[in-house]
Amino acid sequence: MKYTLFSLVLGLLLYVSACGPTSECTTNADCSDGKTCQASFCLCPEGTARCGTQCVSLLTSKAHCGRCDQKCESEQQCTQGQCTCPFEQSLCGEACLSLSTNAAHCGQCGNACASEEFCVSGRCLTKCPLGTPTICEGACVNTRYERTHCGACGNACAAGQVCIEGQCTCPPGQISCEGQCVEPQTNGSHCGACGTICKDGQRCASGQCETKCPPSTPSVCYGACVDTNTDAKHCGRCGSACRSDQRCVDGRCRCSHGLRECDGRCVSLSSDADHCGQCGKTCPKGSLCSEGQCIANCPKATPDVCYGGCYETKTNINHCGKCGTRCQGRELCKGGQCACADGREKCDGLCVNTQHHVLHCGKCGRKCASGTYCAAGDCVGRCPKDTPAICYGGCVDLQRDNEHCGRCGKRCPAGRECQGGQCVCPGNLSLCRDVCVDLQNDRLHCGKCEYICASGLTCKEGKCDCADTSLTKCGGLCVKLQDDKQHCGACGKVCPGIQVCQQGACVCPQTYQAFCGGRCVDTRVDVSHCGGCGAACQQGEKCIEGKCQIKCAKSTETLCGTQCVDVKASFLHCGACNNPCIPGQRCQAGKCVCSVGEECGGACVDTQLDPKHCGVCGNACPVNMLCIQGTCSQCPAGTPVCGSSCCPAPLTCCGGACVDTRYNSKFCGGCNNSCPDSKVCKNSACRSP
């Protein structure tokens, strides 16, 4: 009711304003200030009003928005006679700001980010994401497409221009005339080409000056003939513009094919990390969005990661060839390159069908004269039978033309085709939320529209099932019965305790363990289950390698038989139980070694004195020679031989050994004289000590 009353008042203002002071005229040249000659009087054109001396549109003029002299703020625009902020901006105080990038108003007015943070998509972050990697004036932007920072920070595009691949240019389908971007399809001062002005009483329709709007563009909006069913700038009514990410379908602004509106913008629920599967569902840090679910790695069908989503950069129009490269003007992405579809050419930045485009008939720039039409690439005076309908100056078949299906301008979305004047899904595909899908194989529409298969499941023959044929569906999850602890061998069979599932059976995690008394035990050391379940050791015993044994008190001792010994020093158990040393040896650090000398032929000998092993093992001295200090020698003249040695003076040979009879109590003064226990030998005599 609000807008209806406003429209009535505005219409009255337009009518009254148009009927101000006038002057007589013969042609438009006799009029000034934007007036035209109507019925011999200079009047403001239809859809405009007189403010002062100027004819203006109260619906779009920033200086006269809704009524004369009502000015919009510098950042605002006039839409339908009301001052509003541009698309994707909000009014905070008296300024239009982007809540997606403004650090002082991030996500909502007044929500300021910290000094080290940036505002990205309405969230305060410490680092710019890949999608908007450049910092300009404290905000993260993509200089390839940002109008205010096109190609470089601070390089703002002029009014009406857009930023495409870092260059300021006119939007696809528009041309630059006298420094301004205009639509040659509807602009009366540049109708079809720059400088082509429509005459008195004419309007610009599909790039041709017409005295009456044709059926394909029947509505008059600001002096131009448009189709309010399909025109994005006049969707449903004059001046009602759609957002840049929307299109006009049946007079209503809608998201493009396959997209859904979330938080005031069109997104792909299949790949948007902030709206994965449904609006507001954000994937956790480190995960990616693919087919509407958060996953760790992208699948083969969409292997490329772009801004948290999985895409195929060979075919995706928003990430063509590489992340962030957008195809423009109805282009398709083919093999990673943006190109027009087969049968279309790019003219004025827009892919057109030159078979029936009145401004590009047969080739770009070839305009058909007024009163003629474009049919099969030629300008004709009358449409042929196979394409009898006239749409925007071109001859088409409304029964099968995908751009004009059933009526002019009704374009079939991608994936649909025109049959009998209706946009239908081809083959066995079904329409779900404006998208043609295969209900037999689409996991987002499995069996019926919007029936989404759970994570890990895929759609097979219209039912959610496991994508991996080696997995089994248990309670909505895909599991491997061979190793799943909760479904071991069969759905619902849970392995108790620390048991694990191996080859479909619940077993203890280690091969040396056994499941005894409801728990996994090590039968090598468990005293209650030593060697097997229930085999308990006696008190004081220890389970060693699955056998019950006496427990030694010291950690350095080893049980040998029934005794605890130190195998590092034991003569009978040297290094290991029952490993004795031979006579003359001792056990040192667990090895048998000779106490004196070295081992020769299994016996310990002194190679310094032994005539059979003199110096080294096996070196025997000749007869009548002795081993003296490891060398075979004869005693010096006058030195008697005593056993295996020589006895030099003052030593005497007694019992095969050289002794000093002056001090030896057993041989005191001679070999046969022994001192009693109470005496000692001094100077060859037994004396009291």
C-alpha positions as CSV (number, residue, x, y, z in Angstrom):
1,M,0.0,0.0,0.0
2,K,2.9,2.3,0.8
3,Y,4.4,2.0,-2.7
4,T,1.0,2.2,-4.4
5,L,0.2,5.6,-2.7
6,F,3.7,6.8,-3.3
7,S,3.4,5.9,-7.0
8,L,0.1,7.7,-7.3
9,V,1.5,10.9,-5.7
10,L,4.7,10.6,-7.9
11,G,2.6,10.2,-11.0
12,L,0.5,13.3,-10.1
13,L,3.8,15.2,-9.6
14,L,5.0,14.1,-13.0
15,Y,1.8,15.1,-14.7
16,V,1.6,18.6,-13.0
17,S,5.4,19.2,-13.5
18,A,5.1,18.3,-17.2
19,C,2.4,20.9,-17.7
20,G,4.3,24.0,-16.6
21,P,5.0,27.1,-18.7
22,T,5.4,26.0,-22.4
23,S,6.4,27.6,-25.7
24,E,5.1,26.8,-29.2
25,C,7.3,24.7,-31.5
26,T,7.4,23.0,-34.8
27,T,10.3,20.5,-34.2
28,N,12.4,19.4,-31.2
29,A,15.1,21.8,-32.3
30,D,12.7,24.7,-31.3
31,C,12.8,23.4,-27.7
32,S,15.5,23.5,-25.0
33,D,16.4,22.1,-21.6
34,G,15.5,18.5,-22.6
35,K,12.0,19.3,-23.8
36,T,10.5,17.8,-26.9
37,C,7.9,19.2,-29.3
38,Q,4.6,17.6,-28.5
39,A,1.4,18.8,-30.2
40,S,3.1,22.1,-31.2
41,F,4.2,22.7,-27.6
42,C,7.6,22.2,-25.9
43,L,6.9,19.7,-23.1
44,C,9.0,17.4,-20.9
45,P,9.2,13.9,-22.4
46,E,7.0,11.2,-21.1
47,G,8.4,9.8,-17.8
48,T,10.1,13.1,-16.8
49,A,9.1,16.2,-14.9
50,R,10.1,19.9,-15.0
51,C,12.3,21.0,-12.1
52,G,13.3,24.7,-12.6
53,T,14.2,24.9,-16.3
54,Q,15.2,21.2,-16.7
55,C,13.3,18.1,-17.5
56,V,14.4,15.3,-15.1
57,S,13.2,11.9,-14.0
58,L,12.0,12.1,-10.5
59,L,12.5,8.3,-10.3
60,T,16.2,8.4,-11.0
61,S,17.6,11.9,-10.6
62,K,19.9,12.3,-7.5
63,A,19.3,16.0,-7.5
64,H,15.5,15.6,-7.7
65,C,14.7,12.2,-6.2
66,G,10.9,11.8,-5.7
67,R,10.3,15.5,-5.9
68,C,12.2,18.6,-7.2
69,D,15.3,19.7,-5.2
70,Q,15.3,16.6,-3.0
71,K,18.9,15.6,-3.2
72,C,20.5,12.2,-2.4
73,E,23.8,12.0,-0.5
74,S,26.9,11.7,-2.7
75,E,27.2,7.9,-2.3
76,Q,23.4,7.3,-2.7
77,Q,21.5,6.7,-5.8
78,C,17.9,7.4,-6.7
79,T,15.8,4.3,-7.3
80,Q,12.0,4.6,-7.8
81,G,12.1,8.1,-6.4
82,Q,13.8,7.1,-3.2
83,C,17.4,7.7,-2.1
84,T,19.0,4.3,-1.5
85,C,22.5,3.0,-1.2
86,P,24.1,1.1,-4.1
87,F,24.0,-2.7,-4.3
88,E,25.9,-4.4,-1.5
89,Q,26.1,-1.2,0.5
90,S,24.2,-0.1,3.6
91,L,23.4,3.2,5.2
92,C,25.4,3.8,8.4
93,G,24.6,7.2,9.8
94,E,24.6,9.4,6.7
95,A,27.1,7.4,4.6
96,C,26.7,4.4,2.3
97,L,29.2,1.8,3.3
98,S,30.1,-1.8,2.4
99,L,29.5,-3.9,5.4
100,S,31.5,-6.6,3.7
101,T,34.8,-4.7,3.6
102,N,34.5,-1.7,6.0
103,A,36.7,-2.3,9.0
104,A,34.7,0.3,11.1
105,H,31.3,-1.3,10.2
106,C,32.1,-5.0,9.6
107,G,29.0,-7.1,9.1
108,Q,26.8,-4.5,10.8
109,C,26.9,-0.8,11.5
110,G,29.3,0.1,14.4
111,N,31.0,-3.3,14.5
112,A,34.7,-2.2,14.3
113,C,37.5,-4.7,13.7
114,A,40.7,-4.5,15.8
115,S,43.7,-2.5,14.5
116,E,45.4,-5.6,13.1
117,E,42.3,-7.0,11.5
118,F,40.6,-6.6,8.1
119,C,37.0,-6.9,7.2
120,V,36.3,-9.7,4.8
121,S,32.8,-10.7,3.8
122,G,31.5,-9.1,7.0
123,R,33.9,-10.9,9.3
124,C,37.0,-9.5,11.0
125,L,40.1,-11.5,9.9
126,T,43.8,-11.1,10.5
127,K,44.7,-12.1,7.0
128,C,43.2,-11.4,3.6
129,P,41.8,-14.5,1.9
130,L,42.8,-15.7,-1.6
131,G,39.6,-14.2,-3.1
132,T,40.4,-10.7,-2.0
133,P,44.2,-10.7,-1.5
134,T,45.0,-7.0,-1.8
135,I,44.8,-4.5,1.0
136,C,43.4,-1.1,-0.1
137,E,42.5,1.5,2.4
138,G,42.4,-1.0,5.2
139,A,40.1,-3.4,3.3
140,C,40.7,-6.7,1.5
141,V,39.8,-6.3,-2.2
142,N,40.2,-8.1,-5.6
143,T,41.7,-5.4,-7.9
144,R,40.6,-7.4,-10.9
145,Y,36.9,-6.7,-10.3
146,E,36.7,-3.9,-7.6
147,R,35.3,-0.7,-9.1
148,T,36.9,1.6,-6.5
149,H,40.3,-0.1,-6.8
150,C,40.4,-1.4,-10.4
151,G,43.8,-2.7,-11.3
152,A,45.5,-0.9,-8.4
153,C,44.5,0.7,-5.1
154,G,42.7,4.0,-5.5
155,N,42.0,3.6,-9.2
156,A,38.3,4.2,-9.2
157,C,36.2,3.5,-12.3
158,A,34.0,6.3,-13.7
159,A,30.2,6.3,-13.0
160,G,28.5,3.6,-15.0
161,Q,31.7,1.6,-15.6
162,V,32.6,-1.8,-14.2
163,C,36.0,-3.3,-13.5
164,I,36.8,-6.4,-15.6
165,E,40.3,-8.0,-15.3
166,G,41.7,-4.8,-13.7
167,Q,40.4,-2.6,-16.5
168,C,37.6,0.0,-16.3
169,T,35.1,-0.6,-19.1
170,C,31.5,-0.4,-19.9
171,P,29.3,-3.3,-18.8
172,P,28.8,-6.1,-21.4
173,G,26.2,-5.0,-24.0
174,Q,26.9,-1.2,-23.4
175,I,29.0,1.1,-25.5
176,S,30.9,4.3,-24.7
177,C,29.3,7.4,-26.2
178,E,30.5,10.9,-25.4
179,G,32.4,9.5,-22.4
180,Q,29.4,7.7,-20.9
181,C,28.3,4.1,-21.0
182,V,25.0,3.7,-22.7
183,E,22.7,0.9,-23.9
184,P,22.3,1.2,-27.7
185,Q,19.2,-1.1,-27.4
186,T,17.2,1.6,-25.5
187,N,19.0,4.9,-25.5
188,G,17.1,7.5,-27.7
189,S,20.2,9.7,-28.2
190,H,22.4,6.7,-29.2
191,C,19.9,4.2,-30.6
192,G,21.8,1.3,-32.1
193,A,25.0,3.4,-32.4
194,C,26.6,6.5,-30.9
195,G,25.0,9.7,-32.1
196,T,21.9,8.1,-33.6
197,I,19.1,10.3,-32.3
198,C,15.5,9.2,-32.6
199,K,13.2,11.7,-34.2
200,D,10.2,13.4,-32.7
201,G,7.6,10.9,-31.5
202,Q,10.0,8.0,-31.8
203,R,11.4,5.8,-29.1
204,C,14.4,3.5,-29.1
205,A,13.4,-0.2,-29.3
206,S,16.0,-2.9,-29.7
207,G,18.4,-0.4,-31.2
208,Q,15.9,1.0,-33.7
209,C,13.9,4.2,-33.6
210,E,10.2,3.3,-33.6
211,T,7.0,5.4,-33.4
212,K,5.3,2.6,-31.4
213,C,6.8,0.1,-29.0
214,P,6.8,-3.4,-30.6
215,P,5.2,-6.4,-28.9
216,S,8.6,-7.7,-27.8
217,T,9.3,-4.5,-25.8
218,P,5.9,-3.1,-25.1
219,S,6.5,-1.0,-22.0
220,V,7.8,2.6,-22.1
221,C,10.3,3.4,-19.4
222,Y,11.9,6.8,-19.4
223,G,11.4,7.2,-23.2
224,A,12.7,3.7,-24.1
225,C,10.8,0.6,-25.1
226,V,11.6,-2.3,-22.8
227,D,10.2,-5.7,-21.7
228,T,9.6,-5.5,-17.9
229,N,9.4,-9.3,-17.8
230,T,13.1,-9.6,-18.7
231,D,14.8,-6.2,-18.4
232,A,17.1,-6.2,-15.3
233,K,16.9,-2.4,-15.1
234,H,13.2,-2.3,-15.3
235,C,12.1,-5.7,-13.7
236,G,8.4,-5.8,-13.2
237,R,8.1,-2.0,-13.4
238,C,10.1,1.0,-14.7
239,G,13.2,1.7,-12.6
240,S,13.0,-1.4,-10.5
241,A,16.6,-2.7,-11.1
242,C,17.9,-6.1,-10.1
243,R,21.2,-6.5,-8.3
244,S,24.3,-7.2,-10.5
245,D,24.2,-10.9,-9.4
246,Q,20.5,-11.3,-10.3
247,R,18.5,-11.6,-13.5
248,C,14.9,-10.7,-14.3
249,V,12.6,-13.6,-14.8
250,D,8.9,-13.0,-15.4
251,G,9.2,-9.6,-13.9
252,R,10.9,-10.7,-10.7
253,C,14.6,-10.4,-9.7
254,R,16.0,-13.9,-9.1
255,C,19.4,-15.4,-8.7
256,S,21.0,-16.9,-11.7
257,H,20.8,-20.5,-12.7
258,G,21.9,-22.8,-9.9
259,L,22.4,-20.1,-7.3
260,R,20.5,-19.4,-4.0
261,E,20.1,-16.1,-2.2
262,C,21.8,-16.1,1.2
263,D,22.4,-12.9,3.3
264,G,21.4,-10.7,0.4
265,R,23.7,-12.2,-2.3
266,C,23.4,-15.1,-4.7
267,V,25.7,-18.0,-3.8
268,S,26.2,-21.6,-4.9
269,L,25.3,-24.0,-2.0
270,S,27.3,-26.6,-3.8
271,S,30.7,-24.9,-3.3
272,D,30.3,-21.8,-1.1
273,A,32.3,-22.4,2.1
274,D,30.2,-19.9,4.0
275,H,26.9,-21.5,2.8
276,C,27.7,-25.1,2.2
277,G,24.6,-27.1,1.5
278,Q,22.4,-24.5,3.1
279,C,22.4,-20.8,4.0
280,G,24.6,-20.0,7.0
281,K,26.4,-23.4,7.2
282,T,30.1,-22.5,7.4
283,C,32.7,-25.1,6.8
284,P,35.3,-25.5,9.6
285,K,38.8,-24.1,9.1
286,G,40.9,-26.4,6.9
287,S,37.9,-28.1,5.2
288,L,36.4,-27.4,1.8
289,C,32.9,-27.3,0.3
290,S,32.0,-29.7,-2.4
291,E,28.5,-30.8,-3.5
292,G,27.0,-29.1,-0.5
293,Q,29.1,-30.8,2.2
294,C,32.3,-30.0,4.0
295,I,35.2,-32.3,3.1
296,A,38.9,-32.5,3.6
297,N,39.9,-32.9,-0.1
298,C,38.3,-32.0,-3.4
299,P,36.9,-34.9,-5.5
300,K,38.2,-35.8,-9.0
301,A,35.1,-34.1,-10.6
302,T,35.9,-30.7,-9.1
303,P,39.6,-31.0,-8.2
304,D,40.6,-27.3,-8.0
305,V,40.3,-25.3,-4.7
306,C,39.1,-21.7,-5.0
307,Y,38.4,-19.7,-1.9
308,G,37.3,-22.7,0.2
309,G,35.2,-24.4,-2.5
310,C,35.9,-27.2,-5.0
311,Y,35.6,-26.3,-8.7
312,E,36.5,-27.5,-12.2
313,T,38.4,-24.5,-13.6
314,K,38.1,-25.9,-17.1
315,T,34.4,-25.3,-17.1
316,N,33.4,-23.0,-14.2
317,I,32.4,-19.4,-15.4
318,N,33.5,-17.8,-12.1
319,H,36.9,-19.6,-12.0
320,C,37.8,-20.2,-15.6
321,G,41.3,-21.4,-16.0
322,K,42.3,-20.1,-12.6
323,C,40.6,-18.9,-9.4
324,G,38.7,-15.7,-9.7
325,T,38.7,-15.4,-13.5
326,R,35.1,-14.6,-14.4
327,C,33.6,-15.0,-17.8
328,Q,31.7,-12.0,-18.9
329,G,28.7,-11.2,-21.2
330,R,27.1,-14.6,-21.3
331,E,30.4,-16.4,-22.1
332,L,31.0,-20.0,-21.3
333,C,34.1,-21.6,-19.9
334,K,35.6,-24.1,-22.4
335,G,38.9,-25.8,-21.5
336,G,39.8,-23.1,-19.0
337,Q,39.1,-20.3,-21.6
338,C,36.2,-17.9,-21.6
339,A,34.4,-18.0,-25.0
340,C,31.0,-17.6,-26.5
341,A,28.8,-20.6,-27.1
342,D,28.7,-22.2,-30.5
343,G,26.9,-20.1,-33.0
344,R,27.4,-16.9,-31.0
345,E,29.9,-14.0,-31.4
346,K,31.1,-11.4,-28.9
347,C,29.9,-8.0,-30.0
348,D,30.2,-4.9,-27.7
349,G,31.3,-7.3,-24.9
350,L,28.2,-9.5,-25.1
351,C,27.8,-12.9,-26.7
352,V,25.0,-12.5,-29.3
353,N,23.3,-14.7,-31.9
354,T,24.2,-13.0,-35.1
355,Q,21.5,-15.0,-36.9
356,H,18.7,-12.8,-35.5
357,H,20.4,-9.8,-33.7
358,V,19.2,-6.5,-35.4
359,L,22.4,-4.6,-34.4
360,H,24.8,-7.4,-35.3
361,C,23.1,-9.2,-38.2
362,G,25.4,-11.8,-39.7
363,K,28.4,-10.2,-38.1
364,C,29.3,-7.7,-35.3
365,G,28.3,-4.1,-36.1
366,R,26.1,-4.9,-39.1
367,K,22.9,-3.0,-38.2
368,C,19.6,-3.6,-40.0
369,A,17.9,-0.4,-41.3
370,S,14.7,0.8,-39.6
371,G,11.7,-1.3,-40.8
372,T,13.8,-4.4,-41.5
373,Y,14.5,-7.4,-39.4
374,C,17.4,-9.9,-39.0
375,A,16.6,-13.4,-40.1
376,A,19.3,-16.1,-40.5
377,G,22.0,-13.4,-40.6
378,D,20.4,-11.3,-43.3
379,C,18.3,-8.1,-43.0
380,V,14.8,-8.7,-44.5
381,G,11.6,-6.8,-44.8
382,R,9.5,-9.7,-43.6
383,C,10.2,-12.7,-41.3
384,P,10.2,-16.1,-43.0
385,K,7.8,-18.9,-42.1
386,D,10.3,-21.0,-40.1
387,T,11.1,-18.0,-37.8
388,P,7.8,-16.0,-38.0
389,A,8.0,-14.1,-34.7
390,I,9.7,-10.7,-34.3
391,C,11.7,-10.3,-31.1
392,Y,13.8,-7.2,-30.6
393,G,14.2,-6.8,-34.3
394,G,15.1,-10.4,-35.0
395,C,13.1,-13.2,-36.5
396,V,12.8,-16.2,-34.3
397,D,10.7,-19.4,-33.7
398,L,9.0,-19.0,-30.3
399,Q,8.4,-22.8,-30.2
400,R,12.1,-23.8,-30.1
401,D,14.3,-20.7,-29.6
402,N,16.1,-21.0,-26.3
403,E,16.4,-17.2,-26.0
404,H,12.8,-16.5,-26.9
405,C,10.9,-19.5,-25.7
406,G,7.1,-19.0,-25.8
407,R,7.5,-15.2,-25.8
408,C,10.2,-12.7,-26.6
409,G,13.0,-12.4,-24.1
410,K,12.1,-15.6,-22.2
411,R,15.5,-17.2,-22.1
412,C,15.8,-20.8,-21.1
413,P,18.3,-21.3,-18.3
414,A,21.4,-23.2,-18.9
415,G,20.7,-26.9,-19.0
416,R,17.1,-26.5,-20.3
417,E,15.9,-26.4,-23.9
418,C,12.8,-24.9,-25.6
419,Q,10.3,-27.5,-26.7
420,G,6.8,-26.3,-27.9
421,G,7.4,-22.9,-26.4
422,Q,8.2,-24.2,-22.9
423,C,11.6,-24.4,-21.2
424,V,12.0,-28.1,-20.2
425,C,14.7,-30.3,-18.9
426,P,16.1,-32.6,-21.5
427,G,15.9,-36.4,-21.4
428,N,15.2,-37.9,-18.0
429,L,16.2,-34.8,-16.0
430,S,13.9,-33.1,-13.5
431,L,13.5,-29.5,-12.5
432,C,14.5,-28.7,-8.9
433,R,14.8,-25.1,-7.8
434,D,15.4,-23.8,-11.4
435,V,18.0,-26.5,-12.1
436,C,17.8,-29.6,-14.2
437,V,19.0,-32.5,-12.2
438,D,19.2,-36.3,-12.4
439,L,17.1,-37.6,-9.5
440,Q,18.7,-41.0,-9.9
441,N,22.3,-39.7,-9.3
442,D,22.3,-36.2,-7.8
443,R,23.2,-36.3,-4.1
444,L,21.6,-32.9,-3.5
445,H,18.3,-34.1,-5.1
446,C,18.3,-37.9,-4.6
447,G,15.0,-39.5,-5.5
448,K,13.2,-36.2,-5.1
449,C,14.0,-32.5,-5.1
450,E,16.2,-31.2,-2.2
451,Y,16.6,-34.7,-0.6
452,I,20.3,-34.4,0.3
453,C,22.3,-37.5,1.0
454,A,24.3,-37.4,4.2
455,S,28.1,-36.8,4.3
456,G,30.0,-39.7,2.7
457,L,26.9,-40.9,0.8
458,T,26.1,-40.6,-2.9
459,C,23.0,-41.1,-4.9
460,K,22.5,-44.4,-6.7
461,E,19.3,-45.2,-8.6
462,G,17.5,-42.5,-6.6
463,K,18.6,-43.8,-3.2
464,C,21.4,-42.6,-0.9
465,D,24.2,-45.2,-0.8
466,C,27.9,-45.4,-0.2
467,A,30.1,-43.9,-2.9
468,D,32.8,-46.6,-2.2
469,T,31.5,-50.0,-3.2
470,S,33.8,-51.5,-0.5
471,L,31.8,-49.8,2.2
472,T,28.5,-50.8,3.8
473,K,25.8,-48.4,4.9
474,C,25.1,-48.7,8.7
475,G,22.8,-46.2,10.3
476,G,23.2,-43.6,7.6
477,L,27.0,-43.9,7.6
478,C,29.3,-45.6,5.2
479,V,31.7,-48.0,7.1
480,K,34.2,-50.7,6.3
481,L,33.0,-53.8,8.2
482,Q,36.5,-55.3,8.0
483,D,38.0,-52.7,10.4
484,D,35.2,-50.6,11.9
485,K,35.1,-50.9,15.7
486,Q,31.4,-49.9,15.9
487,H,30.4,-52.2,13.1
488,C,32.9,-55.1,13.1
489,G,31.8,-57.8,10.6
490,A,28.2,-56.6,10.7
491,C,26.3,-53.4,11.4
492,G,26.0,-52.7,15.1
493,K,28.5,-55.2,16.3
494,V,30.7,-53.2,18.7
495,C,34.2,-54.4,19.8
496,P,34.4,-54.0,23.6
497,G,37.2,-52.3,25.6
498,I,40.4,-51.7,23.7
499,Q,39.7,-54.4,21.2
500,V,40.0,-53.5,17.5
501,C,38.4,-54.8,14.4
502,Q,40.6,-56.8,12.1
503,Q,39.3,-58.7,9.1
504,G,35.8,-58.3,10.5
505,A,36.6,-59.8,13.9
506,C,37.2,-58.2,17.3
507,V,40.8,-58.8,18.5
508,C,43.3,-57.3,20.9
509,P,45.4,-54.6,19.3
510,Q,48.7,-56.6,19.8
511,T,49.4,-60.1,18.6
512,Y,50.9,-61.1,21.9
513,Q,47.8,-60.0,23.8
514,A,44.8,-62.3,24.6
515,F,41.2,-61.3,25.6
516,C,41.0,-62.6,29.2
517,G,38.2,-61.7,31.7
518,G,36.8,-59.0,29.4
519,R,40.1,-57.2,28.8
520,C,43.2,-57.5,26.6
521,V,46.2,-58.7,28.6
522,D,49.9,-59.4,27.8
523,T,50.3,-63.1,28.5
524,R,54.0,-62.7,28.4
525,V,54.1,-60.8,31.7
526,D,50.6,-60.9,33.3
527,V,50.9,-63.0,36.6
528,S,47.1,-63.8,36.4
529,H,47.3,-65.0,32.8
530,C,50.9,-66.2,32.4
531,G,51.2,-67.9,29.0
532,G,47.4,-68.1,28.7
533,C,44.1,-67.0,30.1
534,G,43.7,-68.2,33.8
535,A,47.3,-69.4,34.2
536,A,48.1,-67.6,37.5
537,C,51.6,-67.6,39.0
538,Q,52.3,-68.4,42.7
539,Q,52.9,-65.7,45.3
540,G,56.5,-64.4,44.9
541,E,56.7,-65.6,41.3
542,K,57.1,-63.4,38.3
543,C,55.7,-64.0,34.7
544,I,58.7,-63.9,32.4
545,E,58.1,-64.7,28.7
546,G,54.9,-66.5,29.5
547,K,56.4,-68.6,32.3
548,C,56.1,-68.3,36.1
549,Q,59.5,-67.9,37.8
550,I,60.9,-66.8,41.2
551,K,61.4,-63.1,41.3
552,C,65.0,-62.0,42.1
553,A,65.4,-59.3,44.7
554,K,68.0,-57.4,42.8
555,S,67.5,-56.1,39.3
556,T,71.1,-57.0,38.4
557,E,70.5,-60.7,39.2
558,T,69.2,-63.5,37.0
559,L,67.3,-66.6,38.0
560,C,69.5,-69.7,37.2
561,G,67.7,-72.8,38.3
562,T,66.6,-71.9,41.8
563,Q,69.3,-69.4,42.5
564,C,69.6,-65.7,41.7
565,V,73.1,-64.9,40.4
566,D,75.0,-62.1,38.8
567,V,75.8,-63.5,35.4
568,K,78.3,-60.7,34.8
569,A,80.6,-62.1,37.6
570,S,79.5,-65.8,38.3
571,F,82.2,-68.4,37.5
572,L,79.4,-71.1,36.9
573,H,77.0,-68.8,35.1
574,C,79.2,-66.4,33.2
575,G,77.1,-64.3,30.8
576,A,74.2,-66.8,30.9
577,C,72.9,-69.5,33.1
578,N,75.0,-72.8,33.1
579,N,77.9,-71.3,31.2
580,P,81.0,-72.1,33.5
581,C,84.5,-70.8,33.1
582,I,87.5,-73.3,33.0
583,P,90.1,-73.5,35.8
584,G,92.4,-70.5,35.9
585,Q,89.7,-68.3,34.4
586,R,87.5,-65.7,36.1
587,C,84.2,-64.1,35.0
588,Q,84.5,-60.5,34.0
589,A,81.6,-58.4,32.6
590,G,79.9,-61.6,31.6
591,K,82.9,-63.1,29.8
592,C,85.4,-65.8,30.9
593,V,89.0,-64.4,31.0
594,C,92.3,-65.8,32.4
595,S,93.3,-64.6,35.9
596,V,97.0,-64.5,35.0
597,G,98.6,-64.6,31.6
598,E,96.5,-65.7,28.6
599,E,94.6,-68.7,27.3
600,C,96.6,-71.2,25.3
601,G,95.0,-74.5,24.2
602,G,92.1,-74.1,26.6
603,A,94.4,-73.4,29.6
604,C,95.7,-70.2,31.2
605,V,99.5,-69.9,31.0
606,D,102.2,-67.3,31.8
607,T,103.8,-66.7,28.4
608,Q,106.6,-64.8,30.2
609,L,107.8,-68.0,32.0
610,D,106.1,-71.1,30.3
611,P,108.7,-72.9,28.1
612,K,105.9,-74.5,26.1
613,H,104.3,-71.1,25.3
614,C,107.2,-68.7,25.6
615,G,106.2,-65.2,24.5
616,V,103.2,-66.5,22.5
617,C,101.0,-69.6,22.6
618,G,102.7,-72.7,21.1
619,N,106.3,-71.3,21.1
620,A,108.1,-74.2,23.0
621,C,111.7,-73.7,24.1
622,P,114.4,-76.3,23.2
623,V,115.7,-78.8,25.7
624,N,117.9,-77.3,28.5
625,M,116.6,-73.8,27.7
626,L,114.3,-71.8,29.9
627,C,111.6,-69.1,29.2
628,I,112.9,-65.9,30.7
629,Q,110.7,-62.8,30.3
630,G,109.0,-64.4,27.2
631,T,112.3,-65.4,25.6
632,C,113.9,-68.8,25.4
633,S,117.3,-68.5,27.1
634,Q,120.1,-70.4,28.9
635,C,121.2,-69.5,32.4
636,P,124.4,-67.5,32.6
637,A,127.6,-69.2,33.7
638,G,127.7,-69.9,37.4
639,T,123.9,-69.4,37.7
640,P,122.2,-72.6,38.6
641,V,119.0,-73.8,36.9
642,C,116.0,-74.0,39.1
643,G,112.8,-75.5,37.6
644,S,111.9,-73.2,34.8
645,S,114.1,-70.3,35.8
646,C,117.7,-69.4,36.8
647,C,118.7,-68.5,40.3
648,P,121.2,-65.6,40.3
649,A,123.1,-64.9,43.6
650,P,122.2,-64.5,46.3
651,L,119.1,-66.7,45.5
652,T,119.2,-70.4,46.1
653,C,117.1,-73.1,44.4
654,C,114.8,-74.8,46.9
655,G,112.0,-77.1,45.8
656,G,112.2,-75.9,42.2
657,A,111.9,-72.2,43.2
658,C,114.5,-69.5,43.7
659,V,114.4,-68.1,47.2
660,D,116.5,-65.8,49.3
661,T,117.6,-68.0,52.3
662,R,118.7,-64.9,54.2
663,Y,115.1,-63.8,54.8
664,N,112.8,-66.7,53.9
665,S,111.3,-68.2,57.1
666,K,110.6,-71.6,55.3
667,F,114.1,-71.8,53.9
668,C,116.2,-69.9,56.5
669,G,119.9,-70.3,55.9
670,G,119.3,-73.5,53.7
671,C,116.6,-75.4,51.9
672,N,115.9,-77.7,54.8
673,N,115.8,-75.2,57.7
674,S,112.3,-73.8,58.5
675,C,111.8,-71.3,61.4
676,P,109.1,-72.0,63.9
677,D,105.9,-69.9,63.9
678,S,107.3,-67.6,66.7
679,K,110.5,-66.8,64.8
680,V,111.5,-65.0,61.6
681,C,114.5,-65.3,59.4
682,K,117.0,-62.6,59.6
683,N,120.5,-62.9,58.0
684,S,120.1,-66.6,57.4
685,A,119.1,-67.3,61.1
686,C,115.8,-67.8,62.9
687,R,115.4,-65.0,65.3
688,S,112.7,-63.4,67.5
689,P,110.9,-60.7,65.8
